[in-house]
Amino acid sequence: MLAESLDVLMFLAVCALLLAGFPVAFTLAGTALAFAAIGLAFGVVDFQFLNAMPQRIFGTMTNEVLVAVPLFVFMGVMLERSKVAEDLLESMGRLFGSMRGGLGISVSVVGALLAASTGIVGATVVTMGLLSLPTMLRRGYDPALACGSIAAAGTLGQIIPPSIVLVLLGDVLSSAYQQSQLAQGIFSPDTVSVGDLFAGALIPGLVLVGCYILFQGAVAWLRPETSPALSGAADRPDWSAVLTALIPPFALIVAVLGSILWGIATPTEAAAVGAVGALLLAGKRAEGASGAPIYIAIACLVGVLLVGSIFDLRLSRRAIPSADLAGLALAGLLCLGIAFGLAISLWRTWRSGILTAVARSTTQITSMVFVILIGAAMFSLVFRGFGGDETVHRFLTDMPGGVVGAMLIVMAVMFLLGFFLDFLEITFVVVPVVAPVLLGLGLDPVWLGVMKALNLQTSFLTPPFGFALFYLRGVAPPEVSTMHIYRGIVPFVLIQILVMGVVALFPALATWLPTRVFGG
């Protein structure tokens, strides 16, 4: 009886240890090894089964999709360190501040822009908490509303692409989709890519932003004392400052997402464009420095994308037409211009200390993600060795209501786990177990991925362990209590649930754009 229950016991043990606060990666790998030893003792798992672990680690090392993770992290941290968020907040605050609820609306708009350009939740929440929260409180905003607005806007980076969650979720779902098709006897399986998830999450993400803004407007109309308008000459918008703050990150967003949606670049290649663009923007913002080399490099970067969309720049061909040779020569010259601007930016950011801090932070975040990924691979391998995937399949297929009932129970479990676990833990532990079953029941992989991403976003907002709440609590003024933060996020969590329901009722919100962009 014990041997037959080892898969369930292992899952419960991992959850208990994670709730106790043990490190995620070592908890996953350590629990898996301990239960593998128990399984060997009972003779219910074959030691040869564990030989697949080195291949899994090697597969992670050679996975080109996951290269996007450090590149997007570098892009986000570099933009955060170069004070892009500060300029956006100040300019948008003046732009919307003359209307009731304007500061709250500006926080939501800036949160969306930072999500599409940085995607780093901690940096966004801390920056907006330091800059916007004191201003909102000083202007008479309700503390709970101000805290909820900032915390919710800071988590938009989890659903609006380019998002680290979507990159990791796309990799997990791609493997799960192939497993589900092979289990159905389909030996030439279709694929789902990170680019599909990026396109699928774009409209639901914008719908979520729109709901935040509508809520801010409704509160300002029904309870005007909670979100007063700004007044005074100092609060009037400076259009020159607004455009100066808005155009660079918006151009970077267009370059990264546009290159993916227009088929010019893969998500990994677009991440490299984003990292280069963020470095160039940081070099341009260096105090007292000339912007000419950076403008040249940015123009060359755009030129390379255009040349790549017109000519075939592959070198691994036996015969290259003369037109493509001309394109290769032009691309080479443009790359020299980019290299010149990058060298200037690297020197400026290194001299100011920004480059060192960004490199250290990028290394720390990337190492954390990949160590957790390796630990999760070990856990998944042993769990399947115990037949855990079959247990989950029986449990979900026996649920009343069929595929709808199975989807509802999975979403409810993920939502509840979000109160206690981080999105990485849920992504690497829960999603690989349940996704093949749900996909085998006929669900669209892009729609499923977007629904899970929306659900994972709530893990940053739900107490007691919502990371966005911790970040905001750490930078909030003394007069803001923890209960202010908890009360403030309740309506935004309800908005999250409402948007999940809308996407569930209208799947085309997630599936229309990928179909239009990538076909299929």
C-alpha positions as CSV (number, residue, x, y, z in Angstrom):
1,M,0.0,0.0,0.0
2,L,2.9,2.4,0.9
3,A,4.6,1.6,-2.4
4,E,1.5,2.4,-4.4
5,S,1.1,5.8,-2.6
6,L,4.7,7.0,-3.0
7,D,3.8,9.4,-5.8
8,V,1.1,11.2,-3.8
9,L,3.3,11.2,-0.6
10,M,6.2,12.7,-2.6
11,F,4.0,15.5,-3.9
12,L,2.7,16.2,-0.4
13,A,6.2,16.1,1.1
14,V,7.4,18.7,-1.4
15,C,4.5,21.0,-0.7
16,A,5.1,20.7,3.0
17,L,8.8,21.4,2.8
18,L,8.2,24.4,0.5
19,L,5.7,25.8,2.9
20,A,8.2,25.3,5.7
21,G,10.6,27.7,3.8
22,F,13.3,25.4,2.6
23,P,15.1,26.4,-0.7
24,V,13.0,25.4,-3.7
25,A,15.7,23.8,-5.9
26,F,17.2,21.6,-3.1
27,T,13.8,20.7,-1.8
28,L,12.7,19.4,-5.2
29,A,15.9,17.5,-5.9
30,G,16.4,16.3,-2.4
31,T,12.8,15.0,-1.9
32,A,13.0,13.2,-5.3
33,L,16.3,11.5,-4.4
34,A,15.0,10.5,-0.9
35,F,11.8,9.0,-2.4
36,A,13.8,7.3,-5.2
37,A,15.8,5.6,-2.5
38,I,12.6,4.5,-0.8
39,G,11.2,3.3,-4.1
40,L,14.4,1.3,-4.7
41,A,14.1,-0.3,-1.3
42,F,10.5,-1.4,-2.1
43,G,11.4,-2.4,-5.6
44,V,8.8,-0.1,-7.2
45,V,11.2,2.0,-9.2
46,D,14.1,0.9,-11.5
47,F,17.5,2.5,-10.8
48,Q,18.1,2.6,-14.6
49,F,15.2,5.0,-14.8
50,L,17.3,7.6,-13.1
51,N,19.9,7.4,-15.9
52,A,17.7,9.7,-17.9
53,M,18.6,12.6,-15.5
54,P,22.0,13.6,-17.2
55,Q,20.2,13.7,-20.6
56,R,17.6,16.0,-19.1
57,I,20.2,18.4,-17.7
58,F,22.0,18.3,-21.1
59,G,18.7,19.0,-22.8
60,T,18.2,22.1,-20.6
61,M,21.8,23.3,-21.4
62,T,21.2,23.0,-25.1
63,N,17.7,24.4,-25.2
64,E,17.8,27.5,-27.3
65,V,14.4,28.8,-26.0
66,L,15.7,29.0,-22.5
67,V,18.6,31.3,-23.6
68,A,15.9,34.0,-23.7
69,V,15.7,33.9,-19.9
70,P,19.0,35.6,-19.1
71,L,18.6,37.9,-22.1
72,F,15.2,39.2,-20.9
73,V,16.4,39.4,-17.3
74,F,19.4,41.5,-18.5
75,M,17.1,43.7,-20.5
76,G,14.7,44.3,-17.6
77,V,17.4,44.9,-15.0
78,M,19.3,47.3,-17.2
79,L,16.2,49.4,-17.9
80,E,15.4,49.5,-14.2
81,R,18.9,50.6,-13.3
82,S,18.9,53.2,-16.0
83,K,16.0,55.1,-14.4
84,V,13.5,54.5,-17.2
85,A,10.7,53.8,-14.7
86,E,11.3,57.0,-12.8
87,D,10.9,59.2,-15.9
88,L,7.8,57.3,-17.0
89,L,6.1,57.6,-13.6
90,E,6.8,61.3,-13.3
91,S,5.7,62.1,-16.8
92,M,2.5,59.9,-16.7
93,G,1.6,61.2,-13.3
94,R,1.5,64.8,-14.7
95,L,-0.3,63.6,-17.9
96,F,-3.2,62.0,-16.1
97,G,-3.0,63.8,-12.7
98,S,-5.5,66.5,-13.6
99,M,-8.4,64.1,-13.6
100,R,-9.8,62.3,-10.6
101,G,-8.1,58.9,-10.2
102,G,-5.4,60.1,-12.6
103,L,-2.5,59.0,-10.4
104,G,-3.9,55.5,-10.1
105,I,-4.5,55.3,-13.9
106,S,-0.9,56.5,-14.5
107,V,0.4,53.7,-12.3
108,S,-1.6,51.2,-14.3
109,V,-0.3,52.6,-17.6
110,V,3.3,52.7,-16.4
111,G,3.0,49.2,-15.0
112,A,1.9,48.0,-18.5
113,L,4.7,49.8,-20.2
114,L,7.3,48.5,-17.8
115,A,5.8,45.0,-18.1
116,A,6.3,45.1,-21.8
117,S,9.8,46.4,-21.5
118,T,11.2,44.9,-18.3
119,G,9.0,42.1,-17.0
120,I,10.8,42.2,-13.6
121,V,8.1,42.2,-10.9
122,G,10.3,43.0,-7.9
123,A,12.0,46.0,-9.6
124,T,8.7,47.4,-10.9
125,V,6.8,47.2,-7.6
126,V,9.8,48.6,-5.6
127,T,10.3,51.5,-8.0
128,M,6.7,52.5,-8.1
129,G,6.4,52.0,-4.4
130,L,9.3,54.4,-3.8
131,L,8.2,57.0,-6.3
132,S,4.4,56.9,-6.6
133,L,3.2,55.7,-3.2
134,P,4.4,58.8,-1.1
135,T,3.0,61.1,-3.8
136,M,-0.4,59.4,-3.8
137,L,-0.6,59.5,-0.1
138,R,0.5,63.1,0.0
139,R,-2.2,64.0,-2.5
140,G,-4.9,62.4,-0.3
141,Y,-5.3,59.0,-2.0
142,D,-6.8,56.2,0.1
143,P,-3.8,54.1,1.3
144,A,-5.5,50.8,0.5
145,L,-6.4,51.9,-3.1
146,A,-2.9,53.3,-3.6
147,C,-1.2,50.1,-2.4
148,G,-3.5,47.8,-4.4
149,S,-2.9,49.9,-7.6
150,I,0.8,49.7,-7.3
151,A,1.0,46.0,-6.4
152,A,-1.4,45.0,-9.2
153,A,0.3,47.1,-11.8
154,G,3.7,45.7,-10.8
155,T,2.6,42.2,-11.5
156,L,1.6,42.9,-15.1
157,G,5.0,41.7,-16.2
158,Q,3.9,38.2,-15.6
159,I,1.2,38.2,-18.3
160,I,2.2,41.0,-20.8
161,P,5.0,39.7,-23.1
162,P,7.9,39.5,-23.1
163,S,7.5,37.7,-19.8
164,I,9.8,35.3,-18.1
165,V,6.7,33.3,-16.9
166,L,5.6,32.9,-20.5
167,V,9.1,31.8,-21.6
168,L,9.3,29.1,-18.9
169,L,5.6,28.1,-19.3
170,G,6.1,27.9,-23.1
171,D,9.0,25.5,-22.7
172,V,7.0,23.3,-20.2
173,L,3.8,23.3,-22.4
174,S,5.8,22.5,-25.5
175,S,7.1,19.3,-23.9
176,A,3.7,18.5,-22.4
177,Y,1.9,19.0,-25.8
178,Q,4.2,16.6,-27.5
179,Q,3.8,14.0,-24.7
180,S,0.0,14.3,-25.0
181,Q,0.0,13.8,-28.8
182,L,2.4,10.9,-28.6
183,A,0.1,9.3,-26.0
184,Q,-2.7,9.6,-28.5
185,G,-0.6,7.8,-31.2
186,I,0.2,11.0,-33.1
187,F,3.9,10.5,-34.1
188,S,4.3,13.7,-36.1
189,P,3.1,16.1,-33.3
190,D,2.3,19.7,-33.7
191,T,4.3,22.2,-31.6
192,V,3.5,25.2,-29.5
193,S,6.2,27.9,-29.1
194,V,7.0,30.7,-26.8
195,G,6.1,33.1,-29.7
196,D,2.6,31.5,-29.7
197,L,2.2,32.3,-26.0
198,F,3.5,35.8,-26.4
199,A,0.9,36.5,-29.1
200,G,-1.8,34.7,-27.2
201,A,-1.2,36.6,-23.9
202,L,-1.1,40.1,-25.5
203,I,-4.8,40.7,-25.8
204,P,-5.7,39.2,-22.4
205,G,-2.9,41.3,-20.9
206,L,-4.3,44.5,-22.4
207,V,-7.8,43.5,-21.3
208,L,-6.5,43.2,-17.8
209,V,-4.9,46.6,-17.9
210,G,-8.1,48.1,-19.2
211,C,-10.0,46.5,-16.3
212,Y,-7.6,48.0,-13.9
213,I,-8.1,51.5,-15.4
214,L,-11.9,51.1,-15.5
215,F,-11.8,50.1,-11.8
216,Q,-9.7,53.2,-11.0
217,G,-12.2,55.4,-12.9
218,A,-15.2,53.8,-11.2
219,V,-13.8,54.3,-7.7
220,A,-12.9,57.9,-8.5
221,W,-16.5,58.5,-9.7
222,L,-18.2,56.7,-6.8
223,R,-15.9,57.7,-4.0
224,P,-14.1,60.9,-5.2
225,E,-12.5,61.5,-1.8
226,T,-10.3,58.3,-2.3
227,S,-8.5,59.5,-5.4
228,P,-8.5,63.3,-5.8
229,A,-7.2,65.2,-8.9
230,L,-3.9,67.1,-8.8
231,S,-3.9,70.9,-9.1
232,G,-1.3,73.5,-9.6
233,A,1.1,74.7,-12.3
234,A,3.8,72.3,-11.2
235,D,1.5,69.3,-12.0
236,R,0.8,70.3,-15.6
237,P,2.2,67.9,-18.2
238,D,5.3,68.8,-20.1
239,W,4.8,67.2,-23.5
240,S,8.4,67.3,-24.3
241,A,9.3,65.4,-21.2
242,V,6.4,63.0,-21.8
243,L,7.6,62.1,-25.3
244,T,11.2,61.9,-24.1
245,A,10.2,59.4,-21.4
246,L,7.8,57.4,-23.5
247,I,9.4,57.0,-26.9
248,P,12.6,55.0,-26.0
249,P,10.8,52.2,-24.0
250,F,8.0,52.1,-26.5
251,A,10.4,51.8,-29.4
252,L,12.1,48.9,-27.6
253,I,8.8,47.2,-27.0
254,V,8.0,47.5,-30.7
255,A,11.4,46.2,-31.7
256,V,11.1,43.1,-29.4
257,L,7.5,42.2,-29.7
258,G,7.2,43.4,-33.3
259,S,10.1,41.3,-34.5
260,I,8.4,38.2,-33.0
261,L,4.9,38.9,-34.2
262,W,6.1,39.9,-37.7
263,G,8.2,36.7,-38.0
264,I,11.5,38.5,-38.3
265,A,13.0,36.9,-35.2
266,T,12.4,34.1,-32.7
267,P,11.8,34.9,-29.1
268,T,15.4,34.2,-28.2
269,E,16.7,36.4,-31.0
270,A,14.2,39.1,-30.0
271,A,15.5,38.8,-26.4
272,A,19.0,39.5,-27.7
273,V,17.6,42.6,-29.6
274,G,16.0,43.7,-26.3
275,A,19.2,43.3,-24.3
276,V,21.2,45.2,-26.9
277,G,18.6,47.9,-27.0
278,A,18.4,48.3,-23.2
279,L,22.2,48.6,-23.1
280,L,22.2,51.3,-25.7
281,L,19.5,53.2,-23.9
282,A,21.4,53.0,-20.7
283,G,24.5,54.3,-22.5
284,K,22.5,57.2,-24.0
285,R,21.3,58.2,-20.5
286,A,24.8,58.5,-19.1
287,E,25.2,62.0,-17.6
288,G,26.9,64.5,-19.9
289,A,27.5,62.0,-22.7
290,S,26.9,62.5,-26.4
291,G,24.0,60.6,-27.9
292,A,25.4,60.4,-31.4
293,P,27.1,57.0,-31.2
294,I,24.0,55.5,-29.6
295,Y,21.7,56.9,-32.3
296,I,24.0,55.4,-34.9
297,A,23.9,52.0,-33.2
298,I,20.1,52.1,-32.8
299,A,19.6,53.0,-36.5
300,C,22.0,50.1,-37.4
301,L,20.0,47.8,-35.1
302,V,16.8,48.6,-36.9
303,G,18.5,48.3,-40.2
304,V,19.7,44.8,-39.4
305,L,16.2,43.7,-38.6
306,L,14.9,45.2,-41.9
307,V,17.7,43.6,-43.9
308,G,17.1,40.3,-42.2
309,S,13.4,40.5,-43.2
310,I,14.3,41.2,-46.8
311,F,17.3,39.0,-47.5
312,D,18.2,35.4,-46.6
313,L,21.3,35.9,-44.4
314,R,22.1,32.2,-43.8
315,L,25.7,31.4,-44.4
316,S,25.4,27.6,-44.3
317,R,24.4,27.3,-48.0
318,R,26.3,25.9,-50.9
319,A,25.3,28.7,-53.3
320,I,24.4,32.2,-52.2
321,P,22.7,34.5,-54.7
322,S,24.3,37.8,-55.4
323,A,21.4,39.7,-53.9
324,D,21.8,37.8,-50.6
325,L,25.5,38.5,-50.8
326,A,24.8,42.2,-51.0
327,G,22.4,41.8,-48.0
328,L,25.1,40.0,-46.0
329,A,27.6,42.8,-46.8
330,L,25.1,45.4,-45.7
331,A,24.3,43.5,-42.6
332,G,28.0,43.2,-41.8
333,L,28.4,47.0,-42.1
334,L,25.4,47.6,-39.9
335,C,26.8,45.2,-37.3
336,L,29.9,47.2,-37.1
337,G,27.8,50.3,-36.3
338,I,26.0,48.3,-33.6
339,A,29.4,47.1,-32.2
340,F,30.6,50.7,-32.1
341,G,27.6,51.9,-30.1
342,L,27.7,48.9,-27.8
343,A,31.4,49.5,-27.0
344,I,30.6,53.1,-26.0
345,S,27.6,52.0,-24.0
346,L,29.6,49.3,-22.2
347,W,32.3,51.7,-21.3
348,R,29.8,54.3,-20.0
349,T,27.7,51.8,-18.0
350,W,30.9,50.1,-16.6
351,R,32.3,53.5,-15.6
352,S,29.1,54.4,-13.7
353,G,28.9,51.0,-12.0
354,I,25.6,50.1,-13.6
355,L,27.0,47.3,-15.8
356,T,28.6,45.5,-12.8
357,A,25.3,45.7,-10.8
358,V,23.2,44.5,-13.7
359,A,25.6,41.6,-14.6
360,R,25.5,40.5,-10.9
361,S,21.7,40.7,-10.6
362,T,21.2,38.9,-14.0
363,T,23.6,36.1,-12.9
364,Q,21.8,35.6,-9.6
365,I,18.3,35.6,-11.1
366,T,19.3,33.3,-14.0
367,S,21.1,30.9,-11.7
368,M,18.1,30.7,-9.4
369,V,15.8,29.9,-12.3
370,F,18.0,27.2,-13.8
371,V,18.9,25.5,-10.5
372,I,15.1,25.3,-9.8
373,L,14.6,23.9,-13.3
374,I,17.1,21.1,-12.7
375,G,15.6,20.3,-9.4
376,A,12.1,20.2,-11.0
377,A,13.4,17.9,-13.7
378,M,14.6,15.5,-11.0
379,F,11.3,15.6,-9.2
380,S,9.3,15.1,-12.4
381,L,11.4,12.1,-13.4
382,V,11.0,10.3,-10.1
383,F,7.3,11.2,-9.9
384,R,6.7,9.6,-13.3
385,G,8.8,6.6,-12.3
386,F,6.2,6.0,-9.5
387,G,3.4,6.3,-12.0
388,G,2.3,9.7,-10.8
389,D,1.3,10.9,-14.2
390,E,-1.1,7.9,-14.5
391,T,-2.5,8.8,-11.0
392,V,-3.1,12.4,-12.1
393,H,-4.6,11.3,-15.4
394,R,-7.1,9.0,-13.6
395,F,-8.0,11.7,-11.1
396,L,-8.7,14.4,-13.7
397,T,-10.5,12.2,-16.2
398,D,-12.8,10.8,-13.4
399,M,-13.8,14.4,-12.4
400,P,-17.5,15.1,-12.9
401,G,-18.1,17.5,-15.8
402,G,-15.4,16.0,-18.0
403,V,-12.8,18.5,-19.4
404,V,-14.6,21.5,-17.8
405,G,-14.5,19.9,-14.4
406,A,-10.9,18.9,-14.8
407,M,-9.9,22.4,-15.9
408,L,-11.8,24.0,-13.0
409,I,-10.2,21.8,-10.4
410,V,-6.7,22.4,-11.8
411,M,-7.2,26.2,-11.9
412,A,-8.7,26.1,-8.3
413,V,-5.7,24.1,-7.0
414,M,-3.2,26.5,-8.8
415,F,-5.0,29.5,-7.3
416,L,-4.9,28.1,-3.8
417,L,-1.3,27.1,-4.2
418,G,-0.5,30.7,-5.2
419,F,-1.3,31.8,-1.6
420,F,1.7,29.8,-0.4
421,L,4.0,29.0,-3.4
422,D,6.0,31.1,-5.9
423,F,5.2,31.0,-9.6
424,L,8.4,29.1,-10.4
425,E,7.4,26.3,-8.0
426,I,4.0,26.0,-9.5
427,T,5.3,26.2,-13.1
428,F,7.9,23.5,-12.6
429,V,6.0,21.2,-10.2
430,V,2.3,21.4,-11.0
431,V,2.1,22.4,-14.7
432,P,4.3,19.5,-16.0
433,V,2.1,17.0,-14.1
434,V,-1.4,18.3,-15.1
435,A,-0.7,19.9,-18.6
436,P,-0.3,16.6,-20.6
437,V,-3.6,15.3,-19.2
438,L,-5.5,18.5,-20.0
439,L,-4.0,18.8,-23.4
440,G,-4.9,15.1,-24.0
441,L,-8.5,16.1,-23.3
442,G,-8.5,18.4,-26.3
443,L,-7.7,21.8,-24.8
444,D,-5.9,24.4,-27.0
445,P,-2.3,24.7,-25.7
446,V,-2.1,28.4,-26.2
447,W,-5.4,29.1,-24.4
448,L,-4.3,26.7,-21.6
449,G,-1.0,28.5,-21.3
450,V,-2.6,31.9,-21.1
451,M,-5.1,30.8,-18.5
452,K,-2.3,29.3,-16.4
453,A,-0.2,32.5,-16.8
454,L,-3.2,34.6,-15.6
455,N,-3.6,32.3,-12.7
456,L,0.1,32.3,-11.8
457,Q,0.0,36.1,-11.8
458,T,-2.3,36.0,-8.8
459,S,0.4,34.2,-6.8
460,F,2.2,37.5,-6.6
461,L,-0.9,39.2,-5.1
462,T,-2.4,36.7,-2.7
463,P,-1.4,36.8,0.9
464,P,0.3,35.6,3.0
465,F,3.3,35.0,0.7
466,G,2.5,37.2,-2.3
467,F,5.9,38.5,-3.4
468,A,4.5,41.8,-4.7
469,L,3.1,42.4,-1.2
470,F,6.5,41.8,0.4
471,Y,8.2,44.1,-2.0
472,L,5.7,46.9,-1.4
473,R,5.7,46.4,2.4
474,G,9.5,46.8,2.3
475,V,9.4,50.3,0.7
476,A,6.1,51.6,2.0
477,P,6.0,54.6,4.4
478,P,5.5,53.8,8.1
479,E,1.9,55.1,8.0
480,V,0.9,52.3,5.6
481,S,0.0,49.2,7.5
482,T,0.1,45.6,6.2
483,M,-3.7,45.5,6.4
484,H,-3.8,48.5,4.0
485,I,-1.9,46.4,1.5
486,Y,-4.0,43.3,2.0
487,R,-7.3,45.2,1.7
488,G,-6.0,47.1,-1.4
489,I,-5.2,44.0,-3.4
490,V,-8.6,42.3,-2.9
491,P,-10.5,44.1,-5.7
492,F,-7.5,43.5,-8.1
493,V,-7.5,39.8,-7.3
494,L,-11.2,39.7,-8.1
495,I,-10.5,41.5,-11.4
496,Q,-7.9,38.8,-12.2
497,I,-10.5,36.1,-11.6
498,L,-13.0,38.0,-13.7
499,V,-10.6,38.3,-16.6
500,M,-9.8,34.6,-16.3
501,G,-13.5,33.9,-16.6
502,V,-13.8,36.2,-19.6
503,V,-10.9,34.4,-21.4
504,A,-12.4,31.0,-20.5
505,L,-15.8,32.1,-22.0
506,F,-14.2,33.7,-25.1
507,P,-11.1,31.6,-25.9
508,A,-10.6,33.6,-29.1
509,L,-9.1,36.4,-26.9
510,A,-6.1,34.1,-26.5
511,T,-6.2,32.1,-29.8
512,W,-7.1,34.7,-32.4
513,L,-3.8,36.6,-32.6
514,P,-1.5,33.6,-32.7
515,T,-3.6,32.2,-35.6
516,R,-3.5,35.4,-37.5
517,V,0.2,35.9,-36.9
518,F,1.6,32.4,-37.2
519,G,-1.2,30.6,-39.0
520,G,-2.5,27.2,-38.1
